[in-house]
Amino acid sequence: MTNEILFTAKDLKKELNTDNYGLLFCFGKSMISKMIQTKTRLNNYEKVPSHVAIVYGQYLFESTTEEVDVNGKHIPKGVRRWLLSDFIKAERKKETEYKFFRTPLSIYDLEYYVHYPYGVDTIIDYLLTDGSDGVSKGLICSQYANRVAKLLPEDAPTPADLYRYCKKNFGDI
């Protein structure tokens, strides 16, 4: 599992285009990313993502606590939709690595949850305990992605849970 082929922010533009739809897994390098990865991997050798976003054509959908200003636009925190090109521009400064899987998506659910708040209490459950029941005033990234892709039966899977499922069932693009 340590020799996964991941691509960098520099490669996002050529790897993703407006015909793509599916889940984009992000392997962050920040302290919070490392905490999420450590807490959700099955063993010390497994490489797991810390974030998952949804690509649908020219848009990227995600739930996050990070606010971004790019190309003169303010992208708010929470469940949001933004141009994939703006996301790629904002990500260039990061050391994050990515893996993309084409997956089925519910377009209704993709739009339905936009503007929901981020599920802070759910992410705290993951960091301080061994999971979450998904009860929150908002949605974390993997909870939103799972509601849109409808891959796993639990309400609040981790990004690692979704990644393992995609690797097993969808393979590489």
Number of C-alpha atoms within 10 A of each C-alpha: 8 9 8 10 10 14 16 18 21 16 14 21 14 8 15 19 16 12 9 19 21 20 29 24 25 23 24 20 15 13 9 12 17 16 14 22 23 18 20 22 17 12 9 8 10 16 19 28 29 26 24 30 21 30 28 23 15 16 18 22 26 27 30 21 15 10 10 14 11 11 10 6 10 11 16 18 17 24 25 20 22 17 15 21 18 18 20 17 16 15 16 14 10 13 14 20 20 21 22 27 21 18 19 13 21 12 11 9 16 21 14 12 21 16 15 17 20 24 23 16 17 21 21 12 15 19 17 10 10 9 17 20 12 19 13 16 12 20 27 29 26 27 25 29 28 25 20 23 20 17 18 14 9 14 16 26 23 28 28 24 18 23 23 12 14 18 13 10 12 11 11 12 9
